[in-house]
Amino acid sequence: MNELRHFIEKYASLPTDEWKQISDCFEKRVVKKGEIILQEGKVCRHLYFLESGLLHFYINKDGNHITKFFTEAPYFFTSQASFNSQKPANENIQAIEKSVLWQISFQDTYDLYKLKSWTEFARKIIQEVQFFTEVILEELQTETAEFRYAKMLKNEPEFLNRIPLKILASYLGIAPQSLSRIRKKLST
């Protein structure tokens, strides 16, 4: 739980009394590699902090998994549309690795908005996620899969080693065979 506190403190000042109220709302959960945290069609009832591990967000289209993005520890995550509306999700969240999560209920999340630290934290993290989303969308619309893979290889080579090739190919919007060709080309 120290990791959770340190993460929040990167975004907001966190008085001890407010930390106590926040920490009392979180429950630890350990998920196995491959375990589904949220299945499409189910309502997302929690906001999560990923203490350790790696997650894969995807949708099903015509029997294929289409990767939306990844969440790497430490970071907060949820199915934003489902969580906020309390309606069924159209996405799945799956652990790529064994992961340690801290979860907080929908009601507790909103009850904590009475705390200045939680409100400041939430505002800043939402802005950050919006920024990341804009960057991903811009790259999807303007860059090739090869460029995006080369960028990941340069900036996050250890991260790439943690993602199965089929999932990585889906994220890049290409077939696994095309990813193999790109990897071969960039390794020479």
TIDO-223906 format. One record per atom (N, C-alpha, C): residue number from 1; atom name; x negated, y negated, z. Coordinates in Angstrom, 3 decimals, always signed. Each point is the difference from the previous one (the first is absolute). Layout:
N
<NUM; CA; <X; Y; Z>> ...
This chain:
188
<1; N; <-0.819; +1.195; +0.000>> <1; CA; <+0.819; -1.195; +0.000>> <1; C; <-0.867; -1.265; +0.000>> <2; N; <-1.260; +0.137; +0.389>> <2; CA; <-0.911; -1.154; -0.041>> <2; C; <-0.155; -0.517; -1.422>> <3; N; <-0.018; +0.933; -0.962>> <3; CA; <-0.130; -0.376; -1.403>> <3; C; <+1.185; -0.882; -0.426>> <4; N; <+1.183; +0.330; +0.460>> <4; CA; <+1.200; -0.785; -0.298>> <4; C; <-0.135; -1.406; +0.571>> <5; N; <-0.428; -0.087; +1.244>> <5; CA; <-0.155; -1.320; +0.635>> <5; C; <-1.032; -0.842; -0.752>> <6; N; <-1.143; +0.593; -0.308>> <6; CA; <-1.050; -0.740; -0.718>> <6; C; <+0.499; -0.465; -1.366>> <7; N; <+0.789; +0.839; -0.651>> <7; CA; <+0.524; -0.374; -1.318>> <7; C; <+0.912; -1.219; +0.116>> <8; N; <+0.923; +0.018; +0.936>> <8; CA; <+0.922; -1.135; +0.182>> <8; C; <-0.778; -1.262; +0.353>> <9; N; <-1.039; +0.144; +0.816>> <9; CA; <-0.784; -1.157; +0.437>> <9; C; <-0.792; -0.646; -1.142>> <10; N; <-0.174; +0.693; -1.101>> <10; CA; <-0.640; -0.611; -1.170>> <10; C; <+0.913; -1.065; -0.627>> <11; N; <+1.286; +0.095; +0.272>> <11; CA; <+0.996; -0.873; -0.614>> <11; C; <+0.628; -0.996; +0.975>> <12; N; <-0.006; +0.323; +1.293>> <12; CA; <+0.698; -0.849; +0.976>> <12; C; <-0.622; +0.149; +1.382>> <13; N; <+0.083; -1.072; +0.743>> <13; CA; <-0.404; +0.040; +1.404>> <13; C; <+0.985; +0.907; +0.735>> <14; N; <-0.514; +0.844; +0.901>> <14; CA; <+0.854; +1.019; +0.614>> <14; C; <-0.165; +0.000; +1.526>> <15; N; <+0.809; -0.796; +0.694>> <15; CA; <-0.063; -0.001; +1.467>> <15; C; <+0.302; +1.389; +0.572>> <16; N; <-0.564; +0.312; +1.121>> <16; CA; <+0.144; +1.325; +0.619>> <16; C; <+1.456; +0.384; +0.222>> <17; N; <+0.819; -0.935; +0.478>> <17; CA; <+1.408; +0.329; +0.260>> <17; C; <+0.744; +0.335; -1.300>> <18; N; <-0.342; -0.704; -1.085>> <18; CA; <+0.646; +0.301; -1.279>> <18; C; <-0.501; +1.325; -0.563>> <19; N; <-1.288; +0.295; +0.183>> <19; CA; <-0.522; +1.290; -0.442>> <19; C; <+0.723; +1.139; +0.712>> <20; N; <+0.261; -0.165; +1.271>> <20; CA; <+0.707; +1.031; +0.770>> <20; C; <+1.381; +0.257; -0.612>> <21; N; <+0.723; -1.072; -0.337>> <21; CA; <+1.327; +0.159; -0.595>> <21; C; <-0.096; +0.677; -1.375>> <22; N; <-1.005; -0.384; -0.774>> <22; CA; <-0.180; +0.591; -1.332>> <22; C; <-0.386; +1.473; +0.113>> <23; N; <-1.006; +0.284; +0.807>> <23; CA; <-0.502; +1.379; +0.093>> <23; C; <+1.050; +0.961; +0.550>> <24; N; <+0.875; -0.486; +0.860>> <24; CA; <+1.063; +0.856; +0.543>> <24; C; <+0.986; +0.466; -1.079>> <25; N; <+0.036; -0.700; -1.124>> <25; CA; <+0.950; +0.331; -1.075>> <25; C; <-0.546; +1.033; -0.983>> <26; N; <-1.300; +0.251; +0.039>> <26; CA; <-0.613; +0.896; -0.985>> <26; C; <-0.136; +1.419; +0.531>> <27; N; <+0.185; +0.951; -0.894>> <27; CA; <-0.122; +1.423; +0.311>> <27; C; <-1.004; +0.628; -0.970>> <28; N; <-0.894; +0.805; +0.540>> <28; CA; <-1.034; +0.639; -0.827>> <28; C; <+0.592; +1.191; -0.756>> <29; N; <-0.487; +0.175; -1.229>> <29; CA; <+0.416; +1.129; -0.836>> <29; C; <-1.203; +0.450; -0.828>> <30; N; <-0.266; +1.287; -0.007>> <30; CA; <-1.073; +0.569; -0.818>> <30; C; <+0.659; +0.782; -1.130>> <31; N; <-0.434; -0.277; -1.234>> <31; CA; <+0.564; +0.705; -1.156>> <31; C; <-1.097; +0.795; -0.704>> <32; N; <+0.390; +1.150; -0.523>> <32; CA; <-0.941; +0.873; -0.693>> <32; C; <-0.229; -0.480; -1.425>> <33; N; <-1.110; +0.417; -0.562>> <33; CA; <-0.278; -0.254; -1.412>> <33; C; <+1.157; +0.559; -0.824>> <34; N; <+0.534; -0.818; -0.906>> <34; CA; <+1.100; +0.426; -0.858>> <34; C; <+1.385; -0.221; +0.580>> <35; N; <+0.074; -0.347; +1.277>> <35; CA; <+1.302; -0.193; +0.636>> <35; C; <+0.693; -1.250; -0.536>> <36; N; <+1.307; +0.129; -0.219>> <36; CA; <+0.814; -1.122; -0.454>> <36; C; <+0.439; -0.792; +1.232>> <37; N; <-0.323; -1.285; +0.011>> <37; CA; <+0.389; -0.884; +1.099>> <37; C; <+1.380; -0.583; -0.271>> <38; N; <+0.241; -0.332; -1.255>> <38; CA; <+1.315; -0.484; -0.419>> <38; C; <+0.342; +0.645; -1.331>> <39; N; <+1.193; +0.532; -0.090>> <39; CA; <+0.465; +0.626; -1.243>> <39; C; <+1.053; -0.894; -0.643>> <40; N; <-0.092; -0.147; -1.323>> <40; CA; <+0.995; -0.804; -0.702>> <40; C; <+1.393; +0.498; +0.348>> <41; N; <+0.932; -0.930; +0.063>> <41; CA; <+1.370; +0.349; +0.366>> <41; C; <+0.262; -0.090; +1.493>> <42; N; <-1.060; -0.091; +0.805>> <42; CA; <+0.138; -0.149; +1.456>> <42; C; <-0.263; -1.460; +0.364>> <43; N; <+0.592; -0.453; +1.073>> <43; CA; <-0.204; -1.369; +0.467>> <43; C; <-1.291; -0.065; +0.805>> <44; N; <-0.814; -0.997; -0.290>> <44; CA; <-1.237; -0.216; +0.750>> <44; C; <+0.349; -0.690; +1.316>> <45; N; <-0.157; +0.694; +1.086>> <45; CA; <+0.416; -0.497; +1.316>> <45; C; <-1.156; -0.578; +0.823>> <46; N; <-1.223; +0.019; -0.571>> <46; CA; <-1.162; -0.452; +0.769>> <46; C; <-0.930; -0.900; -0.800>> <47; N; <-0.674; -0.844; +0.738>> <47; CA; <-1.177; -0.709; -0.476>> <47; C; <-1.150; +0.775; +0.611>> <48; N; <-1.081; +0.186; -0.752>> <48; CA; <-1.104; +0.841; +0.448>> <48; C; <-1.324; -0.757; -0.016>> <49; N; <-0.865; +0.407; +0.912>> <49; CA; <-1.404; -0.405; -0.047>> <49; C; <-0.801; +1.263; -0.267>> <50; N; <-0.780; -0.019; -1.059>> <50; CA; <-0.846; +1.136; -0.359>> <50; C; <-1.350; -0.180; +0.686>> <51; N; <-0.240; +0.777; +1.044>> <51; CA; <-1.248; -0.100; +0.759>> <51; C; <-1.146; +0.699; -0.716>> <52; N; <+0.303; +1.152; -0.573>> <52; CA; <-1.013; +0.731; -0.768>> <52; C; <+0.707; +0.780; -1.098>> <53; N; <-0.713; +0.181; -1.109>> <53; CA; <+0.564; +0.769; -1.097>> <53; C; <+0.224; -0.831; -1.251>> <54; N; <+0.710; +0.618; -0.938>> <54; CA; <+0.261; -0.600; -1.307>> <54; C; <+1.368; +0.466; -0.483>> <55; N; <+0.799; -0.945; -0.507>> <55; CA; <+1.361; +0.294; -0.437>> <55; C; <+0.203; -0.330; -1.467>> <56; N; <+0.967; +0.670; -0.570>> <56; CA; <+0.336; -0.085; -1.418>> <56; C; <+1.482; -0.370; -0.096>> <57; N; <+0.310; -1.102; -0.659>> <57; CA; <+1.371; -0.420; -0.231>> <57; C; <+0.328; +0.338; -1.451>> <58; N; <+1.088; +0.722; -0.223>> <58; CA; <+0.337; +0.372; -1.373>> <58; C; <+1.507; +0.114; -0.186>> <59; N; <+0.394; -0.048; -1.262>> <59; CA; <+1.397; +0.231; -0.367>> <59; C; <+0.044; +1.212; -0.915>> <60; N; <+1.137; +0.642; -0.061>> <60; CA; <+0.212; +1.125; -0.913>> <60; C; <+0.717; -0.517; -1.237>> <61; N; <-0.551; +0.298; -1.156>> <61; CA; <+0.647; -0.379; -1.256>> <61; C; <-0.097; +1.184; -0.939>> <62; N; <+1.130; +0.525; -0.369>> <62; CA; <+0.065; +1.137; -0.915>> <62; C; <-0.887; +1.155; +0.466>> <63; N; <-0.019; +0.252; +1.301>> <63; CA; <-0.774; +1.102; +0.551>> <63; C; <-1.472; -0.296; +0.207>> <64; N; <-0.427; -1.214; -0.309>> <64; CA; <-1.404; -0.380; +0.189>> <64; C; <-0.140; -0.974; +1.161>> <65; N; <-1.102; +0.131; +0.726>> <65; CA; <-0.307; -0.951; +1.065>> <65; C; <-0.730; -1.183; -0.623>> <66; N; <+0.550; -1.191; +0.175>> <66; CA; <-0.621; -1.228; -0.499>> <66; C; <-0.514; -0.764; +1.218>> <67; N; <-1.316; -0.113; +0.105>> <67; CA; <-0.607; -0.648; +1.158>> <67; C; <+0.168; -1.511; -0.085>> <68; N; <+0.513; -0.583; +1.096>> <68; CA; <+0.156; -1.453; +0.093>> <68; C; <-1.270; -0.631; +0.570>> <69; N; <-0.444; +0.525; +1.134>> <69; CA; <-1.201; -0.519; +0.647>> <69; C; <-0.404; +0.920; +1.142>> <70; N; <-1.078; -0.372; +0.662>> <70; CA; <-0.537; +0.743; +1.136>> <70; C; <-0.066; -0.923; +1.207>> <71; N; <+0.036; +0.585; +1.177>> <71; CA; <-0.289; -0.740; +1.221>> <71; C; <-1.117; +0.735; +0.702>> <72; N; <-1.055; -0.743; +0.307>> <72; CA; <-1.173; +0.546; +0.668>> <72; C; <-0.078; -0.595; +1.402>> <73; N; <-0.368; +0.812; +0.964>> <73; CA; <-0.118; -0.461; +1.384>> <73; C; <-1.166; -0.970; +0.143>> <74; N; <+0.133; -0.935; +0.910>> <74; CA; <+1.160; -0.333; +0.818>> <74; C; <+0.885; -1.019; -0.711>> <75; N; <+1.304; +0.272; -0.017>> <75; CA; <+0.923; -0.958; -0.594>> <75; C; <+1.440; +0.357; +0.371>> <76; N; <+0.890; -0.980; -0.130>> <76; CA; <+1.423; +0.212; +0.214>> <76; C; <+0.648; +0.412; -1.315>> <77; N; <+1.079; +0.764; +0.076>> <77; CA; <+0.744; +0.387; -1.197>> <77; C; <+1.426; +0.351; +0.352>> <78; N; <+0.838; -0.010; -0.998>> <78; CA; <+1.379; +0.462; +0.075>> <78; C; <+0.528; +0.036; -1.427>> <79; N; <+1.194; +0.479; -0.184>> <79; CA; <+0.700; -0.162; -1.267>> <79; C; <+0.796; -1.287; +0.171>> <80; N; <-0.565; -1.098; -0.453>> <80; CA; <+0.519; -1.328; +0.313>> <80; C; <+1.481; -0.167; -0.323>> <81; N; <+0.402; +0.358; -1.204>> <81; CA; <+1.402; -0.189; -0.399>> <81; C; <+0.930; +0.850; +0.866>> <82; N; <-0.347; +1.250; +0.226>> <82; CA; <+0.844; +0.884; +0.801>> <82; C; <+0.028; -0.438; +1.459>> <83; N; <-1.155; -0.344; +0.541>> <83; CA; <-0.087; -0.401; +1.404>> <83; C; <+0.818; -1.265; +0.248>> <84; N; <-0.171; -1.005; -0.841>> <84; CA; <+0.702; -1.273; +0.212>> <84; C; <+1.503; +0.118; -0.195>> <85; N; <+0.428; +0.789; -0.984>> <85; CA; <+1.433; +0.125; -0.295>> <85; C; <+0.666; +1.141; +0.765>> <86; N; <-0.825; +0.909; +0.534>> <86; CA; <+0.486; +1.231; +0.642>> <86; C; <+0.875; +0.794; -0.963>> <87; N; <-0.449; +0.023; -1.267>> <87; CA; <+0.633; +0.799; -1.051>> <87; C; <-1.008; +1.036; -0.479>> <88; N; <+0.459; +1.057; -0.694>> <88; CA; <-0.914; +1.058; -0.437>> <88; C; <-1.154; -0.521; -0.865>> <89; N; <-1.160; +0.598; +0.216>> <89; CA; <-1.216; -0.364; -0.736>> <89; C; <+0.019; +0.634; -1.381>> <90; N; <-0.646; -0.664; -0.953>> <90; CA; <-0.171; +0.590; -1.322>> <90; C; <-1.433; +0.473; -0.187>> <91; N; <-0.763; +0.006; +1.072>> <91; CA; <-1.395; +0.419; -0.057>> <91; C; <-0.286; +1.034; +1.074>> <92; N; <-1.142; +0.633; -0.154>> <92; CA; <-0.493; +0.989; +0.960>> <92; C; <-1.318; -0.516; +0.560>> <93; N; <-0.259; +0.336; +1.260>> <93; CA; <-1.285; -0.315; +0.616>> <93; C; <-0.563; +1.322; +0.509>> <94; N; <-1.206; +0.337; -0.469>> <94; CA; <-0.612; +1.289; +0.313>> <94; C; <-1.433; -0.210; +0.486>> <95; N; <-0.407; +0.811; +0.969>> <95; CA; <-1.376; -0.043; +0.496>> <95; C; <-0.913; +0.749; -0.960>> <96; N; <-1.030; -0.671; -0.478>> <96; CA; <-1.021; +0.655; -0.823>> <96; C; <-0.985; +0.737; +0.906>> <97; N; <-0.162; -0.515; +1.202>> <97; CA; <-0.883; +0.591; +1.010>> <97; C; <+0.781; +0.113; +1.306>> <98; N; <-0.503; +0.794; +0.918>> <98; CA; <+0.552; -0.014; +1.348>> <98; C; <-0.074; -1.441; +0.478>> <99; N; <+1.094; -0.498; +0.561>> <99; CA; <+0.075; -1.413; +0.354>> <99; C; <+0.606; -0.187; +1.385>> <100; N; <-0.466; -1.056; +0.662>> <100; CA; <+0.554; -0.390; +1.296>> <100; C; <+0.775; -1.293; -0.203>> <101; N; <+1.280; +0.036; +0.372>> <101; CA; <+0.899; -1.137; -0.151>> <101; C; <+0.503; -0.453; +1.361>> <102; N; <+0.349; -1.256; +0.081>> <102; CA; <+0.761; -0.544; +1.116>> <102; C; <+1.264; -0.567; -0.614>> <103; N; <+1.157; +0.450; +0.473>> <103; CA; <+1.249; -0.433; -0.599>> <103; C; <+0.845; -0.790; +0.991>> <104; N; <+0.734; -0.962; -0.566>> <104; CA; <+0.902; -0.843; +0.786>> <104; C; <+1.338; -0.021; -0.722>> <105; N; <+1.076; +0.059; +0.741>> <105; CA; <+1.333; +0.065; -0.602>> <105; C; <+0.393; -1.336; -0.630>> <106; N; <+0.983; +0.076; -0.866>> <106; CA; <+0.558; -1.189; -0.644>> <106; C; <+0.439; -1.015; +1.054>> <107; N; <+0.764; +0.464; +0.975>> <107; CA; <+0.527; -0.925; +1.016>> <107; C; <-1.119; -0.624; +0.824>> <108; N; <-0.955; +0.803; +0.439>> <108; CA; <-1.109; -0.539; +0.790>> <108; C; <-0.834; -0.995; -0.807>> <109; N; <-0.182; +0.284; -1.289>> <109; CA; <-0.750; -0.920; -0.855>> <109; C; <+0.638; -1.380; +0.024>> <110; N; <+1.297; -0.040; -0.147>> <110; CA; <+0.696; -1.282; -0.028>> <110; C; <+0.134; -0.620; +1.386>> <111; N; <+0.116; +0.814; +1.028>> <111; CA; <+0.044; -0.545; +1.371>> <111; C; <-1.299; -0.710; +0.355>> <112; N; <-1.115; +0.471; -0.542>> <112; CA; <-1.301; -0.607; +0.310>> <112; C; <-0.181; -1.380; -0.631>> <113; N; <+0.869; -0.379; -0.931>> <113; CA; <-0.114; -1.333; -0.599>> <113; C; <+0.208; -1.123; +1.015>> <114; N; <+0.459; +0.327; +1.200>> <114; CA; <+0.103; -1.017; +1.053>> <114; C; <-1.382; -0.382; +0.522>> <115; N; <-1.016; +0.820; -0.316>> <115; CA; <-1.373; -0.271; +0.434>> <115; C; <-0.736; -0.812; -1.056>> <116; N; <-0.659; -1.048; +0.437>> <116; CA; <-0.741; -0.860; -0.928>> <116; C; <-1.085; +0.790; -0.735>> <117; N; <-0.720; +0.846; +0.722>> <117; CA; <-1.098; +0.761; -0.620>> <117; C; <+0.516; +0.942; -1.083>> <118; N; <+1.102; +0.687; +0.257>> <118; CA; <+0.554; +0.938; -0.978>> <118; C; <+0.506; -0.744; -1.230>> <119; N; <+0.659; -1.132; +0.202>> <119; CA; <+0.513; -0.798; -1.116>> <119; C; <-1.147; -0.494; -0.875>> <120; N; <-1.059; -0.497; +0.624>> <120; CA; <-1.157; -0.478; -0.760>> <120; C; <-0.663; +1.150; -0.751>> <121; N; <-0.183; +1.122; +0.690>> <121; CA; <-0.590; +1.175; -0.628>> <121; C; <+0.829; +0.439; -1.209>> <122; N; <+1.305; +0.147; +0.184>> <122; CA; <+0.883; +0.479; -1.069>> <122; C; <-0.043; -0.935; -1.202>> <123; N; <+0.042; -1.293; +0.247>> <123; CA; <-0.037; -0.975; -1.096>> <123; C; <-1.287; +0.153; -0.804>> <124; N; <-1.126; +0.108; +0.684>> <124; CA; <-1.293; +0.081; -0.681>> <124; C; <-0.170; +1.329; -0.747>> <125; N; <+0.450; +1.089; +0.590>> <125; CA; <-0.171; +1.299; -0.660>> <125; C; <+0.917; +0.080; -1.229>> <126; N; <+1.197; -0.556; +0.088>> <126; CA; <+0.907; -0.012; -1.158>> <126; C; <-0.608; -0.816; -1.133>> <127; N; <-0.591; -1.132; +0.312>> <127; CA; <-0.656; -0.816; -1.022>> <127; C; <-1.156; +0.763; -0.642>> <128; N; <-0.767; +0.704; +0.808>> <128; CA; <-1.135; +0.762; -0.519>> <128; C; <+0.469; +1.115; -0.937>> <129; N; <+1.035; +0.711; +0.396>> <129; CA; <+0.538; +1.076; -0.833>> <129; C; <+0.540; -0.568; -1.311>> <130; N; <+0.662; -1.149; +0.053>> <130; CA; <+0.486; -0.634; -1.227>> <130; C; <-1.165; -0.340; -0.928>> <131; N; <-1.090; -0.492; +0.552>> <131; CA; <-1.181; -0.320; -0.797>> <131; C; <-0.551; +1.265; -0.666>> <132; N; <-0.177; +1.080; +0.791>> <132; CA; <-0.509; +1.256; -0.556>> <132; C; <+0.905; +0.507; -1.118>> <133; N; <+1.314; -0.103; +0.207>> <133; CA; <+0.963; +0.455; -0.995>> <133; C; <-0.132; -0.798; -1.295>> <134; N; <-0.171; -1.294; +0.120>> <134; CA; <-0.178; -0.840; -1.191>> <134; C; <-1.256; +0.375; -0.764>> <135; N; <-1.081; +0.275; +0.712>> <135; CA; <-1.253; +0.398; -0.649>> <135; C; <+0.190; +1.312; -0.752>> <136; N; <+0.639; +0.985; +0.641>> <136; CA; <+0.238; +1.294; -0.635>> <136; C; <+0.863; -0.172; -1.251>> <137; N; <+1.079; -0.774; +0.108>> <137; CA; <+0.886; -0.204; -1.149>> <137; C; <-0.730; -0.692; -1.147>> <138; N; <-0.800; -1.008; +0.322>> <138; CA; <-0.737; -0.697; -1.052>> <138; C; <-0.973; +0.941; -0.707>> <139; N; <-0.705; +0.812; +0.773>> <139; CA; <-0.941; +0.946; -0.607>> <139; C; <+0.726; +1.038; -0.847>> <140; N; <+1.141; +0.466; +0.470>> <140; CA; <+0.773; +0.966; -0.788>> <140; C; <+0.422; -0.583; -1.346>> <141; N; <+0.304; -1.277; -0.009>> <141; CA; <+0.498; -0.640; -1.215>> <141; C; <-1.109; -0.486; -0.922>> <142; N; <-1.201; -0.215; +0.535>> <142; CA; <-1.035; -0.638; -0.817>> <142; C; <-1.271; +0.817; -0.204>> <143; N; <-0.198; +1.042; +0.770>> <143; CA; <-1.260; +0.753; -0.068>> <143; C; <+0.252; +1.448; -0.427>> <144; N; <-1.005; +0.577; -0.622>> <144; CA; <+0.085; +1.402; -0.403>> <144; C; <-0.232; +0.912; +1.196>> <145; N; <+0.395; +1.238; -0.146>> <145; CA; <-0.253; +0.994; +1.041>> <145; C; <-1.502; +0.148; +0.222>> <146; N; <-0.776; -0.050; -1.072>> <146; CA; <-1.449; +0.125; +0.130>> <146; C; <-0.584; -1.152; +0.820>> <147; N; <+0.456; -1.208; -0.262>> <147; CA; <-0.473; -1.155; +0.759>> <147; C; <+0.352; +0.150; +1.479>> <148; N; <+1.242; +0.383; +0.278>> <148; CA; <+0.453; +0.134; +1.389>> <148; C; <-0.773; +1.098; +0.720>> <149; N; <-0.245; +1.122; -0.683>> <149; CA; <-0.783; +1.075; +0.609>> <149; C; <-1.434; -0.470; +0.260>> <150; N; <-0.609; -0.674; -0.984>> <150; CA; <-1.379; -0.492; +0.165>> <150; C; <-0.088; -0.970; +1.170>> <151; N; <+1.006; -0.833; +0.162>> <151; CA; <+0.025; -0.946; +1.123>> <151; C; <+0.073; +0.748; +1.330>> <152; N; <+0.858; +1.003; +0.061>> <152; CA; <+0.105; +0.805; +1.227>> <152; C; <-1.306; +0.732; +0.272>> <153; N; <-0.606; +0.522; -1.047>> <153; CA; <-1.261; +0.726; +0.137>> <153; C; <-1.091; -0.911; +0.551>> <154; N; <-0.026; -1.228; -0.471>> <154; CA; <-1.000; -0.967; +0.455>> <154; C; <+0.268; -0.464; +1.435>> <155; N; <+1.258; -0.327; +0.305>> <155; CA; <+0.343; -0.604; +1.287>> <155; C; <+0.326; +0.998; +1.105>> <156; N; <+0.476; +1.190; -0.367>> <156; CA; <+0.472; +0.959; +0.999>> <156; C; <-0.333; +1.441; -0.380>> <157; N; <-1.254; +0.318; -0.270>> <157; CA; <-0.311; +1.360; -0.474>> <157; C; <+0.383; +1.093; +1.004>> <158; N; <-0.174; -0.261; +1.302>> <158; CA; <+0.348; +1.018; +1.006>> <158; C; <+1.506; +0.213; +0.065>> <159; N; <+0.769; -1.050; -0.248>> <159; CA; <+1.460; +0.090; -0.020>> <159; C; <+0.451; +0.919; -1.131>> <160; N; <-0.602; -0.138; -1.174>> <160; CA; <+0.360; +0.836; -1.151>> <160; C; <-0.222; +1.478; +0.268>> <161; N; <-1.021; +0.322; +0.761>> <161; CA; <-0.291; +1.407; +0.310>> <161; C; <+1.063; +0.643; +0.882>> <162; N; <+0.811; -0.814; +0.652>> <162; CA; <+1.024; +0.512; +0.914>> <162; C; <+1.335; +0.273; -0.704>> <163; N; <+0.140; -0.454; -1.238>> <163; CA; <+1.267; +0.103; -0.711>> <163; C; <-0.062; +1.132; -1.027>> <164; N; <+0.924; +0.942; +0.051>> <164; CA; <+0.037; +1.040; -1.035>> <164; C; <+0.129; -0.623; -1.395>> <165; N; <-0.675; +0.592; -0.987>> <165; CA; <-0.054; -0.571; -1.345>> <165; C; <+1.379; -0.164; -0.634>> <166; N; <+0.895; +0.951; +0.235>> <166; CA; <+1.340; -0.097; -0.584>> <166; C; <+0.734; -1.238; +0.529>> <167; N; <-0.147; -0.281; +1.282>> <167; CA; <+0.640; -1.171; +0.609>> <167; C; <-0.658; -1.279; -0.499>> <168; N; <-1.314; +0.012; -0.115>> <168; CA; <-0.724; -1.170; -0.501>> <168; C; <+0.393; -0.294; -1.452>> <169; N; <+0.105; +1.031; -0.817>> <169; CA; <+0.414; -0.182; -1.394>> <169; C; <+1.399; -0.610; -0.062>> <170; N; <+0.891; +0.468; +0.853>> <170; CA; <+1.354; -0.536; +0.049>> <170; C; <-0.026; -1.480; +0.369>> <171; N; <-0.823; -0.375; +0.957>> <171; CA; <-0.123; -1.401; +0.411>> <171; C; <-0.494; -0.872; -1.153>> <172; N; <-0.931; +0.551; -0.771>> <172; CA; <-0.551; -0.740; -1.134>> <172; C; <+0.931; +0.021; -1.218>> <173; N; <+1.038; +0.837; +0.060>> <173; CA; <+0.974; +0.065; -1.081>> <173; C; <-0.475; +0.801; -1.200>> <174; N; <-0.867; +0.983; +0.263>> <174; CA; <-0.551; +0.818; -1.088>> <174; C; <+0.083; +1.475; +0.363>> <175; N; <-0.222; +0.845; -0.984>> <175; CA; <-0.032; +1.447; +0.226>> <175; C; <-1.314; +0.379; +0.678>> <176; N; <-0.019; +1.076; +0.777>> <176; CA; <-1.246; +0.436; +0.641>> <176; C; <-1.144; +0.213; -0.999>> <177; N; <+0.331; +0.477; -1.214>> <177; CA; <-1.035; +0.211; -1.018>> <177; C; <-0.633; -1.335; -0.412>> <178; N; <+0.799; -1.044; -0.091>> <178; CA; <-0.524; -1.325; -0.347>> <178; C; <-0.907; -0.516; +1.113>> <179; N; <+0.380; +0.260; +1.232>> <179; CA; <-0.854; -0.407; +1.123>> <179; C; <-1.326; +0.743; -0.060>> <180; N; <+0.038; +1.277; -0.331>> <180; CA; <-1.244; +0.772; -0.123>> <180; C; <-0.910; -0.618; -1.060>> <181; N; <+0.568; -0.422; -1.117>> <181; CA; <-0.804; -0.639; -1.064>> <181; C; <-0.592; -1.325; +0.495>> <182; N; <+0.794; -0.785; +0.698>> <182; CA; <-0.484; -1.280; +0.529>> <182; C; <-1.137; +0.249; +0.985>> <183; N; <+0.185; +0.957; +0.882>> <183; CA; <-1.043; +0.301; +1.005>> <183; C; <-1.280; +0.449; -0.672>> <184; N; <+0.137; +0.834; -1.022>> <184; CA; <-1.186; +0.486; -0.730>> <184; C; <-0.706; -1.163; -0.696>> <185; N; <+0.776; -0.857; -0.644>> <185; CA; <-0.551; -1.146; -0.712>> <185; C; <-0.746; -0.929; +0.956>> <186; N; <+0.588; -0.281; +1.166>> <186; CA; <-0.622; -0.938; +0.941>> <186; C; <-1.180; +0.600; +0.752>> <187; N; <-0.119; +1.316; +0.007>> <187; CA; <-1.122; +0.638; +0.698>> <187; C; <-1.244; +0.109; -0.870>> <188; N; <+0.142; -0.277; -1.299>> <188; CA; <-1.154; +0.096; -0.906>> <188; C; <-0.677; -1.336; -0.193>> 
